[in-house]
Amino acid sequence: MEIFRCACNTEGIVLNWDAGFPDIENSAELELAFWQMGHDCSRGWKYRIIHAWRILRTGRPYADMIMMQPETAKAFANRILEIIKKEKADESNRGT
């Protein structure tokens, strides 16, 4: 799991790759999730309680928008391309 942070440092995109099971076709998954850091001290108690309740209820602190610095966006894109290349190589090795 990798987190690519927003330029504001309070949100990010979680990139998680699960190669799945070799014997189960189409079991690989690429998870992209918006993630909220949850420690923005400028927000009031109401926001903090709502945020904590969301995490308790769903187990996931997701937000809704990410703005990446160019170097973070490039690292994010490169990581996705690495995953795609690896999957293509794995498919070739399996003979599909």
Secondary structure, DSSP 8 states (H G I E B T S, - for coil): -EEEE-TTSSEEEEEEEE---TTSTT--EEEEEEEE----TTS-HHHHHHHHHHHHHHS----S-----HHHHHHHHHHHHHHHHHHHHHHHHHT-
